[in-house]
C-alpha cells in the first residue's frame, strides 16, 4: 500500500532504525518506545492483521529470534509481546522489560476488568470457543 508507513519503510522510502531483516520480515526500533530495545517486527508483504500472515509460525519464530538478540544486548528481566497498534499493517511489538512491574505495566492493570460477565456467560463463551475446534 502506498500510504502505509511500514510498506514505505520496507521499500526504503521512509527512514527506520533497522535491527533485523530477512526475506519476509523486517525489525525496527519503535520510535515511540515503551522501553530501551522496543522493536517492531513487521511483514515485508502488506497484511492488515498479524493473524493474516501466511507463515504465522515463522513470523512468531522470528519474533523469538529478535527477542533473543535483545536479551543478549540488554539482559531484560522479561519480554512483552503486543500485536496492537494504530497502523493497519501486521506488526509485533517486542518490548523488553527491566523491572518486574514498570510504569507502563502499572498503567495497563487498572484498565483491566472493564467487562463483567456472569458465570453462565463465561461458560457460554467457553462453550462457543471450544465448539469451534
Secondary structure, 3 states (H helix, E strand, C coil): CCCCHHHHHHHCCCCCCEEEECCCEEEEECCCCCCCCCEEEEECCCCCCHHHCCCHHHHHHHHHHHHHHHHHHHCCCEEEEECCCCCCCCEEEEEEECCCCCHHHHHHHCCCCCCCCCHHHHHHHHHHHHHCC
